[in-house]
Amino acid sequence: MSEITGYHAHVYFDADTQDLAQHICEEAARLFPVQMGRMHARPVGPHPRWSCQLGFAADAFDQVIPWLMFNRQGLTIFTHAETGDHLADHRDHALWMGELLDLDLSIFDKA
């Protein structure tokens, strides 16, 4: 098994839910040792919707994930491990809260 060095939770939103997503992300960063990324008002990387990344250490998982489960207010959240294998992390080492979406994993293809 690969070593998990941390996690990324991607909170998905659209124009109608952007304020809600920002509030949830800011609250998570206030309550926990979470690094809040930018609010991307367009799809970025493999993500099919607008999103904000929450980065946190492996030892914060048991605090952050339950909080997100109960406070996501209907937003979809994609969470993946950070092991250094980006394809496997996004494809095989992931959790979904809400709607399951198709990621564009082709960006991880090896040349």
PyMOL commands that set and color helices and strands:
alter all, ss='L'
color gray80, all
select helices_A, chain A and resi 18-31+58-71+86-91+105-108
alter helices_A, ss='H'
color red, helices_A
select strands_A, chain A and resi 6-13+34-40+50-56+77-82+94-97
alter strands_A, ss='S'
color yellow, strands_A
deselect
rebuild
show_as cartoon
